[in-house]
Amino acid sequence: MRVTFTVNGREESADDVWEGESLLYVLRERLGLPGSKNACEQGECGSCTVYLDGLPVCACLVAAGQAEGRQVRTVEGLADGGRLDPVQEAFVECGAVQCGFCTPGLIVQAHDLLERVPRPSDAEIREALAGNLCRCTGYEQILDAVRLAAARKMARKTAQKMAQKKARKAD
């Protein structure tokens, strides 16, 4: 069967998809988006987390046909015009990227958290990332990265609001 859906803002199609083929397989092998990782194929590790219609899901658990006509956003789609998302930047700066296998899923999950909760507590961060396993870092650097990303996103929003106020006063 043919599956057509929007990936990172672009309409994409994959031909000859068999009924049991996962969205993860289609993204990685057919569409050339290797960011989401295949670590467990059971939804246990979170390494394959992507957005499906704005909600984080384990792509290994979604049949490719279920994505027909829907919106998918991968870790590659978080960057804006070649500029990394603040969550991606923070992961790099805090050393939360070790082997890199779990990183894409953690970044998507952290991105989702910060979209919903701009100033999360440590408990909220831990809860949001509970479905994502990392075997390298011990999680402290990951928590540091999410805290840093939250602070930067808040600072950017404040700066944007101040710039808008200045622009209105100038009019």
C-alpha positions as CSV (number, residue, x, y, z in Angstrom):
1,M,0.0,0.0,0.0
2,R,1.0,3.6,-0.4
3,V,1.1,5.8,2.7
4,T,1.1,9.6,2.4
5,F,1.5,12.0,5.4
6,T,3.2,15.2,6.3
7,V,6.7,14.9,7.9
8,N,8.3,18.0,9.3
9,G,6.1,20.2,7.2
10,R,6.6,18.4,3.9
11,E,4.2,15.9,2.3
12,E,5.9,12.5,1.9
13,S,4.8,9.2,0.4
14,A,6.1,5.7,0.8
15,D,5.2,2.9,-1.6
16,D,4.9,-0.8,-1.1
17,V,4.4,-0.5,2.6
18,W,3.2,-3.8,4.1
19,E,0.5,-3.8,6.7
20,G,2.7,-4.5,9.7
21,E,5.4,-2.0,8.9
22,S,6.0,0.5,11.6
23,L,6.1,4.3,11.2
24,L,9.6,4.1,12.6
25,Y,10.8,1.9,9.8
26,V,9.2,4.1,7.2
27,L,10.8,7.2,8.6
28,R,14.2,5.7,8.9
29,E,14.5,3.4,6.0
30,R,12.1,4.7,3.3
31,L,12.2,8.5,4.0
32,G,15.9,8.8,5.1
33,L,15.2,10.3,8.6
34,P,17.5,8.4,10.9
35,G,17.0,10.6,14.0
36,S,14.5,8.4,15.7
37,K,16.2,5.2,16.9
38,N,15.1,1.6,16.9
39,A,16.2,0.2,20.2
40,C,13.4,-2.1,21.5
41,E,10.5,-2.3,19.0
42,Q,8.2,-2.6,22.0
43,G,7.6,1.0,23.1
44,E,9.7,0.5,26.2
45,C,12.7,2.8,25.7
46,G,11.3,5.9,24.0
47,S,14.2,6.2,21.6
48,C,11.8,6.4,18.7
49,T,9.6,9.2,20.1
50,V,8.1,11.5,17.4
51,Y,5.1,13.8,17.4
52,L,2.0,12.4,15.7
53,D,-0.6,15.1,15.2
54,G,1.1,17.1,18.0
55,L,1.3,14.3,20.5
56,P,4.4,12.3,21.4
57,V,4.2,8.6,20.4
58,C,6.6,5.7,20.1
59,A,6.9,5.4,16.3
60,C,7.8,1.7,16.7
61,L,4.2,1.1,18.0
62,V,2.4,3.0,15.2
63,A,1.6,1.1,12.1
64,A,2.7,3.2,9.1
65,G,-0.8,3.1,7.7
66,Q,-2.1,4.8,10.8
67,A,-0.1,7.9,9.8
68,E,-2.0,8.3,6.5
69,G,-3.0,11.9,6.1
70,R,-1.6,12.9,9.5
71,Q,1.2,15.2,10.7
72,V,4.5,13.7,11.9
73,R,7.3,15.7,13.4
74,T,10.6,14.1,14.1
75,V,13.7,15.3,16.0
76,E,15.0,16.5,12.7
77,G,11.9,18.8,12.4
78,L,12.5,20.6,15.6
79,A,15.4,22.7,14.2
80,D,14.2,25.9,12.6
81,G,16.0,26.8,9.3
82,G,19.2,25.1,10.3
83,R,19.2,26.6,13.9
84,L,18.8,24.0,16.6
85,D,15.8,24.2,18.9
86,P,16.7,25.4,22.4
87,V,16.2,21.9,23.8
88,Q,18.7,20.5,21.2
89,E,21.2,23.2,22.1
90,A,20.9,22.6,25.8
91,F,21.4,18.9,25.4
92,V,24.7,19.5,23.5
93,E,25.9,22.2,26.0
94,C,25.1,20.1,29.1
95,G,26.7,17.0,27.8
96,A,23.4,15.2,27.8
97,V,24.4,13.5,24.5
98,Q,26.5,10.5,25.3
99,C,26.1,7.6,22.8
100,G,23.2,9.5,21.2
101,F,20.9,6.5,20.9
102,C,18.3,7.7,23.4
103,T,18.8,11.4,22.7
104,P,16.3,12.0,19.9
105,G,13.4,10.6,21.9
106,L,14.5,12.5,25.0
107,I,14.7,15.7,23.1
108,V,11.2,15.2,21.6
109,Q,9.7,14.4,25.0
110,A,11.5,17.3,26.7
111,H,10.3,19.6,23.8
112,D,6.7,18.5,24.4
113,L,7.0,19.1,28.1
114,L,8.3,22.6,27.7
115,E,5.5,23.4,25.2
116,R,3.0,22.4,27.8
117,V,4.7,23.4,31.0
118,P,7.1,26.4,30.5
119,R,8.6,26.2,34.0
120,P,8.5,22.5,35.0
121,S,9.6,21.3,38.4
122,D,12.2,18.5,38.6
123,A,9.3,16.1,39.4
124,E,7.5,17.2,36.3
125,I,10.6,16.7,34.2
126,R,11.2,13.3,35.6
127,E,7.6,12.3,35.0
128,A,7.7,13.5,31.4
129,L,10.9,11.6,30.7
130,A,9.9,8.4,32.6
131,G,9.2,6.5,29.4
132,N,12.7,7.3,27.9
133,L,15.6,5.1,28.9
134,C,19.2,6.3,29.0
135,R,22.0,3.9,29.8
136,C,24.9,6.3,29.7
137,T,24.3,9.6,31.5
138,G,22.6,8.8,34.8
139,Y,20.0,11.4,33.9
140,E,21.5,14.4,35.8
141,Q,22.9,16.0,32.6
142,I,19.5,15.4,31.0
143,L,17.7,17.2,33.8
144,D,20.3,20.0,33.6
145,A,19.6,20.3,29.8
146,V,15.8,20.5,30.3
147,R,16.2,23.1,33.0
148,L,18.5,25.2,30.8
149,A,16.2,24.9,27.8
150,A,13.3,26.0,30.0
151,A,15.2,29.0,31.2
152,R,16.2,30.0,27.7
153,K,12.8,29.6,26.3
154,M,11.4,31.8,29.0
155,A,14.1,34.4,28.4
156,R,13.3,34.4,24.7
157,K,9.6,34.9,25.3
158,T,10.3,37.8,27.7
159,A,12.6,39.4,25.2
160,Q,10.0,39.0,22.4
161,K,7.3,40.6,24.6
162,M,9.6,43.5,25.5
163,A,10.4,44.1,21.8
164,Q,6.7,44.1,21.0
165,K,6.0,46.6,23.7
166,K,8.8,48.9,22.3
167,A,7.4,48.6,18.8
168,R,3.9,49.6,20.0
169,K,5.2,52.6,21.8
170,A,7.2,53.7,18.7
171,D,4.0,53.6,16.6
